[in-house]
Amino acid sequence: MATGGRGAVVAMAAGSTLSSASVTLFLLLVLPRVSQAQTFFFPFRQPETCGHNQYFDISALSCVACGSNQRQDARGTSCVCLPGFQMISNNGGPDITCKKCPEHMKGVTEDGWNCISCPGGLTAEGKCHCPTGHILVERNVNGTLLSQATCELCDESENSFTVANALGNRCVRCEPAFINTSKSCACSEPNILTGGLCLSSTGNFPLRMISTARYGELGISFTSEWFAKYLQSSAAACWMYGNLTSCQALGNMCVMNMNCYDSSTFDACGLFQFIFENTAALGTVHSVSFWRQNLPWLFYGDQLGLAPQILSTTPLPTNFSFKGENQSTKLKFVAASYDVKGNFLKWQTLEGGILQLCPDTETRLNAAYSFGTTYQQSCEIPVPKILTDFPTPTFYDVYLEYTDENQHQYIWAVPVLNLNLQHKKMFVNKDSSSGKWLLTRRIFLVDTLSGRENDLGSQPRLIRVATQISLSIHLVPNTKNGNIYPPLITIAYRDIDIKDPSSQSVKVSFSVTYEMDQGEAHVQTDIALGVLGGLAVLSSLLKTAGWKRRIGSPMIDLQTVAKFLVYYAGDLANVFFIITVGTGLYWLIFFKAQKSVSVLLPVPAQEKRFVTYVGCGFALKALQFLHKLISQITIDIFFIDWERPKGKVLKAVEGEGGVRSATVPVSIWRTYFVANEWNEIQTVRKINPLFQVLTVLFLLEVVGFKNLALMDSSSSLSRSPPSYIAPYSRILRYAVSSALWLVIGLIQIVFFAVFYERFIEDKIRQFVDLCCMSNISVFLLSHRCFGYYIHGRSVHGHADTNMEEMNMNLKREAENLCSQRGLVPNTDGQTFQIAISSQMRQHYDRIHETLTRKNGPARLLSSSGSTFEQSVKAYHTMNKFLGSFIDHVHKEMDYFIKDKLLLERILGMEFMEPMEKSIFYNDEGYSFSSVLYYGNEATLLIYDLMFFCVVDLACQNFILAAFLTYLQQEIFRFIRNAVGQKNLASKTLVDQRFLI
């Protein structure tokens, strides 16, 4: 039964049914209450701030006074008896009792529990003191306490060779180096004492050693305290006794000096090389000629051309695959780790960020070893954190673990390319030629030890940090099973001069890259570029020949060459577009969909050629686009009004006070209306540009198609936030965005042609119908002797009529009670391509000069009157001339109608020249739209696509690319409409104020 306090509350809650009010009252009475004056803060104390007679209470987190005859212990968290006092009781922590020792036994035993008489005086702690070479004896062998302690001299004679240990409580055997060298426990001259070893001065081991730490990046060398203390002894123990730990320590010091050695000096690497060369009789380890018995494996040798053989001769006997039953996507790197003194620590996997200085989640850190995932990590680390986290360096020999066909486990040594290595005072590993590289094995991350000059406990003068670590994996050429060559670790160290650690920091990075030989891909691309480039030349020549026919000029002049270059620019832009899209889709499909790895993505350095192709394609396509834009806004166009006056009316004559009959004027509003409609369809396209941009952006950013451009093997459209996000491949970004742009564009074009134009609105055909209903024909010249004609002559004779008559005319036409609309009787052909003769063009130009008011009045017009009246007369003259030309009035400038040959349609040129008569080609495809945006949708679509991709490649931002793409579309659309309106007004005498 619970009694009192919170136990009573629990019992009551379990065994009774008190009301909530009663329980509340009970809790208020029983439970402790917080006084309004009570506080929850107290002074902050640290153990080192406590006095000598105080200890730090780890529970109360404050300083508490020790008891009588006590003082603070070494840790500061408990108390000990003062010198001359023995312990009576000790219950742990500060709970001890002390008693003063009698005058004849002022010493205290080592354990502090007893008082004892000391023969040789006392230490500062009140313990017995013995001379050097003696040990203190306080008890018998059976543990009985002596009344007086004794100091026993250790026997250094040949029979024993013993000396006192460091604690002075036991005699131990001397170091073998002393015994072997001096036959005693003393290292007397001429022998040399170093690092706790006694070395003979008469041996064949080099004694003129250089304890120098080299910092080649800063050009600084100085004597390292660590090297001065341990280099000679480690080298001697390794050479003379084959001590494994000493050999490892010597190798570590060589690695701390960046594996640099000079045959003329005996620094760390010089000593290592000396021992390596003079221990050939010991044999090799695992049949590796560079790995000597007892020594660590530091070098691969200094022969020229050795590095390429190691890196690209023997593939690893293992396979990697992205998908399937035998999926293998993990790189199992392991490392043998050693401390700075040469002790083997353990085997450890590189997962968990062993070689990654930047902190991150374990999932993201381990993503570095997922095969096929390009990995990049960088950060900035403060120097104080480096000094704290890395008091001594740890060394790693890295291996790749794999399993053979028989499921036996093996490890493959991973070579290292140290960019700081100097050979003959040259940074050979920074050379672009791998034949000059010198590969090594052992690495470390941070060295704060060798940079200490005078005291190992002081702050280092210099530290060395691995600021760049890159792991590169090369795919075996033409492999179908995912075979790779041995990986290569490329490491670069930075030497940091410690001046103000609190304000200094270091930028570090870690990356994993995957490469394959791109030579074959480059050859295939060059072949495609050559073949398609040749076809582009032929296409440009045909276009230039067609253009020469259409301008009626047989001469090859500078203008012809310029035109050819412009045509070639457009065709070559298409070649670059085809090659880049094809290349991008190849990498996207074959890399993401492969099972056994046979291709790897190009690295950023290998993407330069691709990016150059994209840039050239865009520049040439922009030139083609501007050429088409200029061509469209400089066409010659005239609206032929077939309407005739309806009778005469009486008109007052100014100044005469009378009236006279006059012809009823023909309304200009129909012409204005048709001109306005023509102006509206100038920038009509087969797609909706805004919908195009927004849809592509939605698919990329929201649906997640942009994740297909990540440099990893995953084909998923989504990535979980905790997972590592690989960098983007510029080739894959281009491939994904161009594929989506083309698909959405083609879907829009098909929808526009199949559904929208049939059932909702077809602006091009509607314009032709409008011309017929308005009794207006359009005469359009895109070249000097070539253009288009839209026959809009009304079959009803008049179009300027009332609503009732208009409806009646439409009803008659619907019931086939009138003739057909075509230029040729009993046909429906209203649109034509026209090739006019030079005589016809010259006559047109004479009238047109006056119409556009470029020169003075033509001879056909009266020399009197204002310029406007002359232009009006020129307009009527042009209208009459073109109308009579269409009606075959001018026999010397007549024309005939024919169909184009199939080959003429394919080549886009005319075989017949209009010598005496002009030629009208039947055109059922409404090709007059080629002078509009509508007829150049392919060029516009590709130009917008390449603009979008170029912006994205430059800034790696789909949103910005979409915004700028739509912005430039609107700018060019505005320019096209504005300049087109002005040109239309000047060519047709339509007041620009009526063009909307």
Protein Blocks (a to p, Z undefined) as FASTA:
>chain_A
ZZehjllmmmmmmmmccdfklmmmmmmmmpccddfkbccbdcdddfklpcfkbccdfklo
pacdddehiacdfkopaccddehiacfbdgehjlccdddddfklmbccfkopaccddfkb
pafkopacddehiacdfbdfkopacfbdcdddddfbfklopaddfkopaccdddfklmmm
nopabdcdfbdceehiacdfkbcbdfbdcfbdcdfknopacddfklmmmmmmmmmmmmmn
opaklmmmmmmmmmmnoopacfkbccfklmmmmmmmmmmmnopeehiaklcghiacfbgb
jaehklmmmmmmbccfbdddfbdjklcfbdcdddddddfkopafbdcdfehhlmmmbgcd
fklmmmmmgghiacdddddddfklmmmmmmbacddddddddddfkopacddddddddfkb
ceehiafklpfblklpccdfbdcfbdcklmpmklmkbccfbdcddfbccddddddehian
opacdddddddddddddfblmlgccdddddddddddfklmmmmmmmmmmmmmmmmmmmmm
mmmmmmmmmnopabdcfklmmmmmmmmmmmmmmmmmmmmmmmmmmmmmmmmmpmbdcbdc
ddfklmmmmmmmmmmmmmmmmmmmmmmmmmmmmcccddddfbdcehjaddddehklpacd
ddddddfklmmmmmmmmmmmmmgcfbdfklmmmmmmmmmmmnopmmmmpccfbfbfbdcf
klccddddfklmmmmmmmmmmmmmmmmmmmmmmmmmmmmocfklmmmmmmmmnopacddd
fbfkbccdddfbdfklpacdcfklmmmmmmmmmnopaccfbfbghiabfbdcddddfklm
mmmmmmmmmmnomaccdfkbcfedcfklmmmmmmmmmmmmmmmmmnomammlgccddddd
fklmmnopafbdcfkbccddddfkopmlmmpmklmmmmmmmmmmmmmmmmmmmnopaklm
mmmmmmmmmmmmmmmmmmmmmmmmmmnopafklpZZ
